[in-house]
Amino acid sequence: MYDLIVAGAGPAGSAAAREAALQGLDVLILEKESFPRYKPCGGALSRRAISLLDFTIPDDICERTITGARVHFRDNVLERHKGYDLTTLITRSSFDHYLLQKSLQSGAKIETEKVIDFQEKDDWVSVRTKGEIRRGRFLVIACGCQDRLKNRIQGPDRKETTGVCLVAEIEEDDRRIQERLGSTLDIHFGVAQGGYGWIFPHMGYYSVGIGGLCSRLSHPRQSMRQFLKKNGFPDDLRLSGHLIPQGGNKRQISRGRVLLAGDAAGFVDPFMGEGISYAISSGKIAGQVIGEVHAHQVARTYEKRIKDDFGEELRYALFFTKMMHSFPDIFLSIMACEDEILDRYIDIAAARISYKDFIRWLVPRIPMSLLRAI
C-alpha cells in the first residue's frame, strides 16, 4: 500500500511525487516510457515555471535565454526586446528527465509500466497495469490529455476545447541561428486558425511548429508544410503531433482520492499553449494536500488551492483568447503593429503582469461594439 501512486512522470507527475516524498510519504511513479524520452514541444520555459522550482536547473539544460519577441501577421512585423529575461529555451527530454531525477532523489520510486485502469475504494485506489495491480491511498493522474485515464474523471475533451500541435526539430549551425533570431522568439499569427506558428532558436536546432484548435484547424499537416516552406525550411520533414487542452474551460479535476494534474486536468495557457508552469504548480499542490490534510478533504482542498493559485489567470487568458480570435483581423493586426500592446503582452511571459492586469489595461482601449460581440 503506497501513500501515493502517480501516473505519468512528466513535469506534473514529477512535481507531485517530489512534494509528497519530501513529506515522508511512500510514493510510486508509474510511467509508460523509459526516460529520457522524446517530447514534442516548443520548449519555452517561462519565468513563472522556473520560480516554482526549489532547485537550480543545470546550465547544460538551459539552451538559450530569450529577451524579445518578433510577431508577424500578414504583412505586419513587429519586434520588441526587453532589458530582462522573458523565458528560457530547453529540450523537453532533458528537462523532464532532470525533474524526474529530482523526485527520485527525494525518495520517490519509479516503475516503467503504463496505468491501464483504476478503481476507487473507500480508503484506497486500486491501480491496474499490464503486469499487476497496485494499491495507493491516493492517485494523481498526470499522463497528459491524450491518455484516456483522465476521462474517467472529467470525460473526453470536445474539439472546441482541444488544440492540436505539429512540431519539427530542424538542425542548424548555431552561428546561423544567432544571425536569424538570436535571443528572439519568432511568432506567426494567421497561419493556424485559433492559434499560431512559431520558430524558436534552440542550441543546434530550430523548434518549428504550428498549433490551433481542432475545431478550426482542419488540415494541420498541410498548414504545417506551408508554414515550413514559407519560412525557408524543407516541407518534407518528419512531423510530431500532440493534442493540448484549452485551459480556462470548466473541467472536473478531482474525485474522491483521485486528482488530475497538468495537461490531464486541462491546465494550459489557452492563447500561447504554455503548460509547463501549470503542470509544476498543480503537481506541487497535489503532493502538498495529500500530505497535509485529512483524506476526506483532499479533493476539495486541491480544487480550492488550484483556484486560488492560477484559476483566475486561466479564465482571463481564455477571455483574451476568445477576444483575439473573435476578430482576428483587428486584434492580431494590433498585436503585430502596436508597440505598447505587444510590449505589455510579453510581460505576461516574464511573470511581471497577469492576464487580468493586461486585459484591464487593454479593454478601455477597445471599441465597446467589439466587446459586445465577443
Steps between C-alpha positions, in 0.01 A plus 500: 500500500661824382402840634492633145513351152576742217406411141745681272852635560479830314534835682164464680562143610859563609396811695222311680729207582782721626274712719336195659831315545654804672222470758602142571226330297557171319465593132497288185516648149368286216622622160442325168828615341863479602655842571649699341231481234419724204232762568376718211490854636621851423700479822443852637536495878330806650629710788201382702594136446858561611384689811300195610808278525692480828818399318714639220479367146845402369654724236525216248119470500441875455579544132417863430369801693226694321462876538266592215224402260446555128132486405366456145146541370461515123733778382547648847810420705578642843797418721540596864788431739515537876790574725436179692438129439158396373543126476762226469510244221552139603475159332209325669660156507793632707289729718236238581767241577667742742170567681443126530847448644431767762182320605686168526775664707226617737393143564240418234523169312429437133397203287470501121142388456190661352198545724208339320218553747417576862223430748412727789437345840399662828853517641726440199526482121571183304728571201530245220792467258566225249718323755310523827274697732636749753327687775544856621324728743484757220551515123623801301435473128765701317537313172373775268175573325537228235498216750148370555564454871393857581169445316384297799487824698408774253389322185652545153594848381295668230660616175396854588719493813794296369797618299731313266871573452748383238873540566820448301853529636738625233877481551695814423838656574487716815658792317218506246238466773657796679497707181136420426341529843757536777304537824164550327190283477347511152117490520274482193127569532257417224667174394276281720141590576454546872875479558840597359828377358841527664872480434707468818883524496635210705867397511580315179143487374178690443173390654243580230132435543140606473211462741130575487161377614394164357162647407663770285824349370354263240821390327787538749763311300430700187514824699825393664669417170394836357643673806831314467533582131412867548773539763776335298491150650452167317133405491559123506629479858387247758221658703400416855153584621312510825178634649483770767197609703376858486537625855245719673202283411311342788613142561478254788851457641446265796277232643543331833859379524589576137647835387581620148807718443665676206363442149279218629308762699495753213749742656646671191515864391222506234669771293869403491466133591750519788433225753826424681450759774145381568616138498766568763266715709209252496734208569650675800156588636383140457800363689459757775131446572534122504761531771340783695122460526253234609424243231136606460604862445772440242289544185323813624824655628679422174232671294500807725878539491504461121232767471688735731835439332424533130130436433423866443804543276385223266146643484633842401735336250201323343307829480797661327525204259133523404533874457800462271348228284151651479646786294840371383547762228468777756667361809783308338582804289516703821737245657726522196483878462466667839828516692342570836249213480760242402739644758245450777389157380848347506528613862253219573761243391749671729251464791506876551128547440199268490242452227258682731732802520553496124128477415408776745753720323391390149119503523458879539690536173260272309176628339199388706324365189773237464480395865124440475553264208751277680 
